[in-house]
Amino acid sequence: MGELGIDVLLLSVGADLPYLTGYEAMPLERLTMLVLPRDDDAALVVPRLEAARVQERPEAFTVRPWEETDDPIGLVARLAGPAGTAAIGDQTWARFVLDLQAAMPTTRFRKASEVTGPLRIVKDAAEVAALRAAARAVDEIASAMRDRPFAGRTEAEIHRELVDRMLELGHERANFAIVASGANGASPHHEPGERTIAAGDVVLCDFGGTMRSYCSDITRMFVVGEPDSEVRDAYAVLVDAQEQAVRAATVGTPCEEVDATARRVIGDAGFGDRFIHRTGHGIGIEAHEDPYLVAGNALPLAPGHAFSIEPGIYLPDRFGLRLEDIVLATDEGPERLNEAPRDLAVVD
């Protein structure tokens, strides 16, 4: 905060608050906000009815409950003091941002991620252990799905099975479970529906959740019966693209170069215009966070950066393919946290 000239950090809903305090605010119309002045003690402003959920940490912050008839915006403004510059949580609701700007008219507001991003992007040993545990859980699910029936079941049924399995294996919550069969696979974020999976269908399963406060994310491909040559050949390109991108993800390599590596392989095979998203995203207490593996991001990878590598090939009205693992940048080289088989699984 001192280096950036920021006088106070204001954090409401979003991942930064639990990262620093261990407390995750409910997304309510009642304001919760950590007020962290650069040169003074921190205070967590919470509605009185939520205060019991906060684990007190007097060495880190005091808890300041407010009553239903209080003015929490005024309380935050008083705790912030005459701040020249405030960094406010990126996901703070607009209603609170606007009210705070009115209550602090001489304060310049900036994004809190300018402060918290550089802290969160590098994972320590405990964070890596949590990411590994989450990855092992979804690996187990992805491997088990190779022996599960697909034909005759709807996308929604498979979706529910993935969600149930994540919860059974220790996830506190399932964040998403994309199941996209046949032509639906060409939509990368397809919402699972009532389409019944049939013989010959290619099925994309991309799922993840939160376990011990850290996220999992994996994508594996299935096909009902033996794949035709078009699917098999396109998938071979995808596997090569992912493998080369993982190998390229060494410490010191710019994020954009990892993206370019995967893109070159897919482009050389004639599918360049069918790879329609970035190669990867960071992962931690959020499923998507820094660093992003995308053109234009020259940030060099550093030890402790954790991110997905997930190239895709999407053919409209036919099928979609994606292969995703979580990778950790280390001084010894890239380390895959996911170990489930990566071949195109033939299922019944």
KEMARDO-968952 format. One record per residue: residue in three letters; x negated, y negated, z of N, C-alpha, C, CB in turn. Coordinates in steps of 0.001 Angstrom, whole numbers, plus 500000, padded with zeros to 6 digits. Glycine has a CB too. Layout:
# KEMARDO-968952
ALAXYZXYZXYZXYZ;...
***
This chain:
# KEMARDO-968952
MET499167501195500000500000500000500000499129498750500000500944499997501213;GLY498023498814500755497122497677500774496494497425499421496052497884501801;GLU496060498490498759495438498348497443496407497775496423494916499691496959;LEU497695498117496563498701497677495592499355496353495974499766498737495442;GLY499019495817497153499640494572497578501092494729497971499532493563496496;ILE501440495887498521502823496166498924502929496044500436503277497583498452;ASP503884495236500893504026494945502314504898495937503053504583493582502491;VAL505884496515502367506786497449503036507293498478502031507971496698503696;LEU507423499705502503507950500809501705509344501128502226507013502072501770;LEU510328501206501307511725501447501666512208502695500935512622500213501317;LEU512473503767501688512824505042501074514187505516501549511764506096501383;SER515066505818500587516406506312500879516535507727500330517495505376500275;VAL517629508040499633517784509384499070516667509645498069519175509550498392;GLY516397510926497827515310511297496932514260512082497683514687510059496287;ALA513255512571496951512282513493497527511210512819498370511631514263496441;ASP510968511525498163509909510864498927510205510870500425509725509430498441;LEU511467510710500796511824510652502219511499511959502936513311510331502378;PRO511962513118502464511585514354503161510096514656503066512368515517502601;TYR509440514216501995508005514436501868507261513779503036507491513885500520;LEU507677512568503418506987511835504469507534512106505869507063510373504185;THR508812512441505985509433512540507308509929513929507664510568511590507393;GLY510115514812506677510730516107506939512241516060506969510232516649508228;TYR512824514881506743514283514727506798514822514403505411514685513619507806;GLU515808515172504980516446514933503687517810514289503912516587516258502879;ALA517952513051503439519198512317503650520310512882502787519006510830503352;MET521507512951503347522670513302502548523000512122501625523889513667503460;PRO523415512400500405523742511303499475525103510696499794523726511807498019;LEU525116509834500806526355509239501294526429507764500927526471509412502810;GLU527635507221501060527807505776500901527263505027502117529292505431500687;ARG526921505758503172526285505175504345524767505172504137526672505961505639;LEU524129504065504406522705503914504112521821504677505095522330502448504124;THR520915505476504550519763506005505288518524505415504630519727507597505285;MET517569504912505427516374504324504818515206504325505798516663502893504343;LEU514072504857505324512821504737506056512214503373505728511833505904505697;VAL511930502607506771511295501294506615509871501431507131512085500154507387;LEU508912501363506226507512501572506569506702500326506208506950502819505843;PRO506568499387507144505735498217506887504261498617506811505948497151507981;ARG503503497892506018502087498223505869501335498060507190501449497344504791;ASP501722497075507968500968496747509178501793496871510452500425495352509073;ASP502801497734510440503639497882511627504178499306511672504805496844511628;ASP504897499624512742505422500976512911506595501240511974505850501199514357;ALA506778502518511611507864502934510727509129503193511529507470504190509935;ALA510264502952510903511562503229511523512468503898510499512217501923512068;LEU513215504898510945514169505583510078515574505122510455514035507140510199;VAL516179504360509586517529503835509785518518504877509271517724502453509053;VAL519392505373510181520346506427509807521717506121510397519850507818510288;PRO522784506567509730524112506453510348524148507261511646525224506942509369;ARG524851506763512633524909507440513921525324508900513781525869506718514844;LEU526295509183512898526783510561512781525752511492512145528063510590511967;GLU524691510957511531523644511772510929522423511910511824523235511187509607;ALA522347511128512887521125511072513694520745512426514287521292510065514810;ALA521734513251514606521449514554515212520694515475514260522743515221515651;ARG520757515197512967520065516037511977518592515683511849520736515908510621;VAL518183514566512422516796514111512292515945514748513382516708512563512370;GLN514860515391512983513900515898513965512989514742514359513069517112513394;GLU513073514335515597512335513156516036510829513385515951512731512785517465;ARG510132512390515453508672512434515360508155511084515842508184512751513884;PRO508158510861517153507825509536517680506431509060517306507955509541519165;GLU505525510014517029504180509593516621504165509036515200503207510765516724;ALA505231509306514439505282508885513036506304507780512790505601510071512153;PHE507477507909513400508525506906513186509534506959514324509233507128511829;THR510202505831514557511319505795515488512609505961514702511330504473516305;VAL513642506437515362514950506594514734515832505430515178515601507974515105;ARG516446504757514203517303503613514488518714503902513975516733502315513842;PRO519546504562514785520924504841514354521732503551514260521610505824515326;TRP522672503525513314523581502376513225525026502859513295523337501573511914;GLU525849502005513911527262502342514109528073501944512873527823501637515376;GLU529288502472512794530148502225511635530409500731511401531470502952511814;THR530413499961512473530706498524512317529444497673512198531534498032513494;ASP528266498320512181527006497581512036526737497232510582525838498395512599;ASP525733496403510371525279496016509031523915496650508788525209494453508877;PRO523855497838508159522565498508507988521624497756507043522785499911507469;ILE522178497037506073521330496254505171520606495167505962522173495625504025;GLY521331494502506825520714493484507660519658494070508578521763492773508475;LEU519909495280509109518946495941509971517662496254509209519544497221510552;VAL517799496789508002516619497080507179515846495793506881517034497776505856;ALA516553494746506528515896493474506208515122492947507415516934492431505746;ARG515691493080508618514989492611509818513750493454510095515924492641511032;LEU513870494754509932512722495632510158511623495408509121513165497090510133;ALA512028495087507905511053494843506836510289493548507066511752494798505477;GLY510925492585507703510279491305507965510111490489506697508933491523508617;PRO509285489442506764509115488546505612508188489139504554508568487199506074;ALA508623490240503968507781490959503004507726490219501671508307492392502790;GLY506515489997501183506378489411499856506715490407498768504976488887499656;THR506310491671498985506558492728498006507027493988498728505283493020497167;ALA508121494555498253508650495805498799508654496862497700510084495603499381;ALA508271498072498064508373499209497137509572500035497575507045500082497119;ILE510558500157496694511810500824497052511948502143496302513013499914496753;GLY512495503140496991512626504477496425513263504476495050513429505343497343;ASP512673505233494132513124505238492743514562505697492587512231506116491923;GLN515056506511493509516406507049493390517403506374494333516386508530493655;THR517003505249494926517921504517495798519127504046495001517210503317496462;TRP520314504209495576521525503807494871521508502312494573522767504170495691;ALA522040501953493431522046500552492994522758499650493999522715500429491626;ARG523821500155494624524575499321495573523678498851496705525778500095496143;PHE522755499711497164521858499338498252520728498438497751521280500590498916;VAL520217498727496562519157497884495993519658496450495826518678498450494628;LEU520840496303495267521387494965495029521644494237496346522685495053494214;ASP522160494953497337522412494325498630521105493920499311523205495272499533;LEU520082494760499186518787494420499787518145493230499083517843495626499739;GLN518280493160497775517739492011497050518416490715497509517921492200495529;ALA519709490801497772520423489619498258519994489260499680521939489855498210;ALA519736490287500517519345490040501903517883489641502038519610491266502738;MET517066489941501014515630489628501029515290488826499776514763490936501105;PRO515834487619499636515761486874498373514353486455497964516612485657498470;THR513411486398498896512044485980498536511124487172498302511459485092499632;THR511675488372498395510862489590498250510890490094496808511366490696499206;ARG509720490454496299509620491087494981509710492596495175508284490688494250;PHE510513493256494339510725494695494482509975495467493396512227495025494427;ARG509332496557493821508634497460492898509068498894493189507079497312493029;LYS508628499818492333509000501219492498508137501888493579508859501971491158;ALA508786502644494455508047503347495502507117504407494934509010503986496478;SER507432504926493764506580505961493177505171505466492896507197506474491898;GLU504987504142492819503635503611492668502794503934493895503673502094492433;VAL503451504070495050502768504423496290502770505931496505503423503721497480;THR503933506548496370504081507955496736503614508914495647505515508242497069;GLY503685508481494382503302509373493293501891509917493425503434508661491990;PRO500886509055493638499517509555493778499318510468494985498568508399493875;LEU500165510338496015500083511231497171500674512600496833500815510616498383;ARG501834512607496201502563513852495956501986514671494810504005513548495669;ILE501271514037493899500847514743492688499792515806492984500304513752491670;VAL498999515607494032497958516575494390498468517435495538496623515858494781;LYS498592518728495272499123519646496285498001520165497184499857520828495613;ASP498260520172498510497281520729499437497511522233499571497371520033500825;ALA496717522872500426496767524336500521498139524836500954495711524833501495;ALA498782524138501881500103524578502342501138524434501237500539523777503576;GLU501036523368500459501975523172499354501775524239498280501808521768498745;VAL500528524550497983500245525600496991500780526938497471498729525703496716;ALA500622527226498758501145528488499297502655528554499135500766528644500782;ALA503343527432499365504800527414499202505189527606497741505385526096499732;LEU504466526966496824504742527145495397504495528585494968503881526194494561;ARG503440529202495493503148530601495162504280531509495641501806531041495792;ALA504760531292496853505834532125497392507100531993496553506126531747498848;ALA507427530776496157508610530557495317508432531226493965508878529052495133;ALA507214531139493415506943531770492115507063533285492197505545531388491616;ARG506580533872493291506685535330493443508140535774493486505961535791494715;ALA508979534987494132510391535359494232511050535393492861511137534387495144;VAL510836534360492040511474534362490719510800535350489780511441532961490107;ASP509507535630490005508856536704489240509589538022489460507365536845489646;GLU509914538298490713510603539550491037511943539625490314510812539677492560;ILE512650538500490262513942538476489587513770538675488086514669537156489867;ALA512826537957487494512604538069486051512222539490485659511514537094485602;SER511412540133486485511020541519486195512205542457486322509895541970487132;ALA513025542248487370514174543128487580515210542987486469514819542834488926;MET515329541798485880516322541582484838516017542397483579516397540105484494;ARG514799542860483426514455543683482260515186545019482277512948543921482208;ASP515642545432483453516353546706483578517846546513483826515752547526484704;ARG518326545303483661519734545011483888520482544966482557519897543678484646;PRO521772545345482547522546545251481297522877543799480963523845546074481404;PHE522847543478479691523234542155479211524475542232478322522076541508478444;ALA524506543198477411525616543284476456526938543492477186525378544429475452;GLY527971542775476727529292542887477316529511541981478511529535544284477715;ARG528470541309478963528592540373480085528561538945479544527450540595481133;THR529194538025480249529165536627479811527909535940480332530428535875480292;GLU527589534819479698526478534000480191526713533620481643526303532732479329;ALA527952533280481978528277532861483342528016533982484349529738532415483425;GLU528287535229483957528033536348484855526545536509485131528598537634484269;ILE525721536402484085524270536495484269523789535326485131523534536503482895;HIS524340534147484870524003532959485662524252533221487153524830531734485185;ARG525412533774487467525740534028488873524794535054489485527188534509489004;GLU524403536043488695523463537037489205522117536395489533523275538169488186;LEU521639535516488669520363534853488924520445533976490177519949534007487708;VAL521538533242490315521721532394491497521740533245492766523028531574491383;ASP522530534314492750522633535179493932521278535775494295523651536303493688;ARG520512536192493300519215536814493556518220535798494134518654537429492261;MET518260534557493653517366533547494225517658533339495707517503532216493467;LEU518931533277496046519299533078497450518927534304498287520809532786497574;GLU519118535487497739518777536714498460517282536803498753519220537931497660;LEU516464536256497851515010536378497987514372535177498667514386536571496635;GLY515169534400499395514583533402500264514684531965499835513218533708500439;HIS515270531690498659515465530301498275516576529679499135515811530195496764;GLU516344528450499582517402527745500310518543527365499369516838526486500998;ARG518197527063498129519224526741497137518711527074495744519631525247497225;ALA519656527367494868519358527551493447519570526208492762520259528676492799;ASN518543525693492120518648524384491472519294524469490100517280523753491348;PHE519059525551489389519626525731488054519405527172487628518992524741487026;ALA520237527632486705520055528949486091520661528866484692520727530107486954;ILE519820528529483730520256528428482329520280529830481732519310527481481500;VAL521408530201481164521524531452480411522134531071479067522407532546481181;ALA521348531200478004521780530751476675521594531890475695520985529490476211;SER522689532391475143522643533547474256522931533141472817523641534612474713;GLY522314533875471877522565533622470460522269532184470086524000533957470112;ALA523182531580469335522996530206468867522937529208470010524108529826467922;ASN523506529545471166523459528637472318522032528370472777524268529212473473;GLY521124529298472480519740529137472894519041527971472227518987530384472616;ALA519588527472471125518979526338470429519198525028471170519534526229469023;SER520024525042472215520217523884473088519405524121474358521742523654473419;PRO518279523423474553517359523765475646517987523758477029516216522822475640;HIS518971522893477279519610522826478589521069523265478513519516521409479153;HIS521311524324477753522666524843477580523306525171478933522649526092476685;GLU524574524833479068525349525159480270525970526546480086526460524075480543;PRO525636527527480923526189528872480741527717528858480737525682529806481841;GLY528273529598479794529720529607479646530278531004479532530121528808478448;GLU531424531110478897532143532382478820531819533176477562533623532134478883;ARG530798532762476817530403533552475640529921534931476100529282532819474819;THR530437535981475461530040537346475792528816537734474986531192538334475531;ILE527803538215475670526555538617475030526783539922474281525410538770476074;ALA526242539974473057526493541121472181525186541694471658527400540719471008;ALA525278542858471039524108543501470443523446542548469451524503544827469743;GLY522127542489469497521369541629468593521111540243469133522079541517467305;ASP521786539864470216521614538518470763520243538343471416522714538219471779;VAL519660537190471149518495536730471907519036535899473076517487535887470998;VAL518520536147474283519031535471475482517885534782476206519746536476476427;LEU518031533488476400517044532683477123517521532506478565516828531292476428;CYS516666532857479532516982532684480949515918531799481591517070534061481677;ASP516330530619482010515449529626482642516062529309483996515285528312481751;PHE515363529665485078515982529512486394514942529136487449516701530808486800;GLY515440528483488496514561528087489586515363527496490727513516527089489100;GLY514715527409491874515378526865493049514369526284494010516206527933493741;THR514808526063495238513961525489496272513794526498497393514553524166496806;MET512526526756497739512191527737498765511120527129499657511706529089498134;ARG511384527074500960510460526413501898510143524998501417509149527235502051;SER511166524367500880511123522959500429510399522763499105510454522108501478;TYR509847523830498500509138523687497227509826524510496142507662524120497373;CYS509627524077494914510461524570493810509814525696493018510789523440492879;SER510664526516492455510275527526491469510895527149490134510722528962491911;ASP510326527693489060510845527440487707510180528429486766510581525953487246;ILE510978529231486085510443530243485180511410530415484017510211531598485918;THR510877530716482842511719531063481689511200532351481070511737529912480631;ARG512115533283480852511786534527480170512856534806479116511675535711481182;MET512443535565478103513302535849476955513689537321476924512601535458475647;PHE514947537573476542515493538920476449516194539062475100516475539218477630;VAL516239540267474579516982540527473357517720541855473517516036540550472112;VAL518977541863473091519805543064473228519550543948472010521337542700473360;GLY518786545022472218518380545872471102517104545342470470519497545961470052;GLU516564546079469544515297545696468915515450544387468146514804546810467972;PRO514508543443468327514603542156467630514272542312466154513666541124468271;ASP514863541436465327514487541459463916513145540756463737515580540788463040;SER512597540842462540511240540336462300511146538827462505510791540690460888;GLU512214538081462183512172536625462349511992536251463810513450535983461796;VAL512763536899464680512667536623466111511307537069466639513803537330466882;ARG510893538254466249509626538802466749508455537912466334509414540242466227;ASP508449537462465082507334536642464594507326535263465255507414536490463066;ALA508498534663465415508569533348466060508130533449467519510003532772465971;TYR508501534538468170508116534685469568506606534876469711508858535863470199;ALA506001535563468769504545535723468795503850534362468704504083536637467641;VAL504389533470467904503849532106467814503972531411469163504584531289466717;LEU505116531571469797505372530915471081504406531423472158506831531150471522;VAL504203532725472212503283533301473190501876532747472979503277534842473091;ASP501452532653471721500130532110471412500032530646471828499827532256469914;ALA501081529878471555501083528456471921500981528292473428502352527761471399;GLN501739529101474170501682528965475630500321529378476162502777529804476292;GLU499781530459475639498479530942476113497392529904475865498111532267475422;GLN497380529326474682496355528331474378496534527067475221496390527976472892;ALA497783526677475488498025525502476323497579525759477759499511525115476290;VAL497845526963478271497386527290479626495864527217479692497877528699480050;ARG495187527790478729493715527760478725493177526332478616493172528608477566;ALA493937525470477948493497524079477774493684523248479039494255523433476626;ALA494456523747479998494827522952481169493739522978482236496139523460481756;THR492560522549481859491420522525482758491307521158483431490127522864481999;VAL490648521146484580490430519888485295489679518912484393489643520128486616;GLY490180517690484311489572516665483477490206516513482118488144516954483306;THR490999517504481696491667517425480399492889516511480501492082518837479909;PRO493049515547479593494237514697479631495508515515479441494148513610478559;CYS496563515126480141497847515829480023498300515907478568498923515130480870;GLU498111514833477820498580514806476440497852515819475565498411513418475863;GLU496629516182475935495894517158475128496445518562475321494408517130475479;VAL496932518871476528497578520167476747498837520262475896497919520371478248;ASP499601519177475881500801519129475037500420519307473569501560517793475237;ALA499372518601473134498966518672471724498502520071471346497851517665471439;THR497884520782472288497411522138472010498570523058471665496639522694473207;ALA499605523054472495500774523889472204501440523458470909501780523827473355;ARG501509522145470694502196521612469521501478521986468231502318520100469624;ARG500126522024468272499371522391467071499674523825466646497864522223467315;VAL499711524737467611499975526141467282501358526286466650499868527028468546;ILE502339525660467239503711525774466731503852525052465402504716525209467747;GLY503198523900465274503252523164464009502592523932462876502588521808464161;ASP501446524540463157500732525297462116501548526481461623499386525788462643;ALA502457526971462454503300528105462052504570527659461337503671528937463269;GLY504727526338461163505872525823460420507079525478461271506273526806459407;PHE506906525478462608508040525195463495507896523857464224508191526314464513;GLY507044522978463704506753521736464418507975520918464758505833520908463617;ASP508926520848463829510128520045464082511149520794464931510766519627462764;ARG510823522021465338511728522802466182511223522899467620511908524201465602;PHE510149522179467922509660522065469296510032520659469741508086522337469410;ILE511139520533470487511805519228470628511701518634472033513259519362470260;HIS510765519122472848510581518542474178509103518605474542511448519285475243;ARG508760517976475660507370517994476133506958519426476498507194517047477360;THR505668519634476636505157520963476956505349521318478420503696521055476601;GLY505385520313479308505553520671480708505764519485481618504377521432481171;HIS506078519804482864506340518812483902505698519274485194507864518584484094;GLY505336518320486049504858518669487366505961519292488195504300517454488063;ILE505563519950489272506536520604490151506020520553491581506797522077489709;GLY506936520432492513506583520382493927507845520425494740505759519121494263;ILE508104519374495531509383519323496241510513518932495301509310518339497410;GLU510165518470494121511140518286493042510790519223491897511171516806492553;ALA511816519663491176511580520552490038510852519834488923512894521117489519;HIS511090518527488781510409517714487774509760516532488479511400517230486660;GLU508451516454488442507715515330489002506380515225488274507507515495490543;ASP505582514236488610504262514098487987503400515322488300503558512803488474;PRO502489515681487354502191515049486072503032515651484936500698515191485753;TYR503318514829483932504075515283482768503122515545481607505150514242482368;LEU503232516728481005502388517112479877503101516684478604502089518656479872;VAL502804515473478161503542514871477060502636513900476329504819514158477565;ALA502868513704475045502093512749474259502181511372474893502588512705472799;GLY501039510703474980501005509372475570500595509346477023502327508743475437;ASN500525510520477679500078510572479069498614511001479095500962511548479911;ALA497725510019479254496283510275479222495720510648480588495558509062478693;LEU496583510822481599496111511172482934495327512482482890497296511286483917;PRO494093512496483394493336513757483417493871514677484512491824513486483638;LEU493951515959484218494338516931485234493283516980486339494531518332484606;ALA493753517162487573492870517200488732493184518429489564493011515916489579;PRO492224518901490371492515520042491244493717519746492137491286520390492107;GLY494640520702492196495847520518492985497051520070492190495591519543494048;HIS496868519719490926498020519426490075498731520746489753497581518683488759;ALA500041520772489937500849521948489617501898521535488600501515522556490897;PHE502102522343487564502948521936486447503403523152485663502206520957485528;SER504489522962484911504953524020484013504245523894482673506492523956483824;ILE504115525024481999503739525038480584504811525865479897502270525633480341;GLU505641525190479076506844525814478541507161525357477118508016525516479441;PRO506347525730476157506689525395474769507959526113474337505531525757473823;GLY508607525573473326509839526177472834509969526055471325511036525539473504;ILE510773526932470751511129526903469328512641527082469260510365528031468495;TYR513322526124468635514787526114468642515303526012467208515331524937469504;LEU516020527031466781516574527082465426518089526924465516516191528421464704;PRO518620525757465159520059525496465309520914526558464623520402524124464744;ASP521989526931465300522972527904464805522412529314464728523469527489463441;ARG521212529532465285520625530882465224520165531366466598519442530900464249;PHE519101530785467118518605531199468431517602530164468928517954532617468367;GLY517242530302470201516206529461470803515263530316471616516826528360471683;LEU513998529908471654512970530637472384512198529666473279512011531368471405;ARG511905530075474512511056529288475401510340530253476336511890528227476207;LEU509117529921476688508333530736477614507694529792478625507245531593476859;GLU507950530019479915507521529067480937506881529752482138508698528236481395;ASP505722529217482513505062529583483757504654528319484487503836530491483497;ILE504525528420485799503944527350486592502441527603486687504602527269488015;VAL501675526544486477500218526628486428499637525636487429499683526346484989;LEU498554526045488078497835525194489019496462524876488448497710525874490410;ALA496111523594488422494769523194487988493808523381489156494751521708487481;THR492722524115488923491707524336489958490326524122489346491827525771490572;ASP489333523964490205487958523797489717487458525047489016487025523446490869;GLU488076526185489320487672527451488677488414527700487372487911528621489624;GLY489356526838487039490130526985485813491615527066486112489684528220485046;PRO492449527066485070493908527117485269494325528438485910494644526930483925;GLU495233528357486877495748529546487549497254529627487353495394529529489056;ARG497709530686486696499146530910486579499697531365487925499458531955485475;LEU500768530714488387501433531162489601502486532215489306502064529989490317;ASN503004532243488076503979533275487673503261534425486989505061532683486728;GLU503672535649487346503015536839486802503994537817486166502244537541487888;ALA505274537502486096506246538407485465505865538631484003507691537830485568;PRO506155539807483456505806540095482051506319539017481116506371541451481627;ARG505519538713480093505859537617479172506285538100477802504689536691479023;ASP506342539393477595506768539888476288508285539706476142506371541388476107;LEU508751539832474921510180539738474634510842541011475134510449539523473105;ALA511592540941476214512139542132476855513346542657476084512529541828478307;VAL513297543917475695514432544561475016515335545158476091513948545674473993;VAL516613544726476084517565545159477110518797545765476459517967543979478018;ASP519606546420477271520846547027476782521976545989476783521234548256477655;
***
